[in-house]
Amino acid sequence: MHLLTGPEALTNAQIAPKLAATLYRPVRSVELTAEQLLARLTASARPTGSPPS
């Protein structure tokens, strides 16, 4: 995780529509608890050395 700074402090929910407008595609912000994030990362993990899908 990187901390980015600029002239305006924005939340992820505020960044999503700005990014969507720049990329001309839908972008959404999803707030996860630490437990939810860990569960998603664990579920998507691949064994070491396996090729990316």
Buried (B, 14 or more C-beta within 10 A) or exposed (E): EEEEEEEEEEEEEEEBEEBEEEEEEEEEEEEEEEEEEEEEEEEEEEEEEEEEE
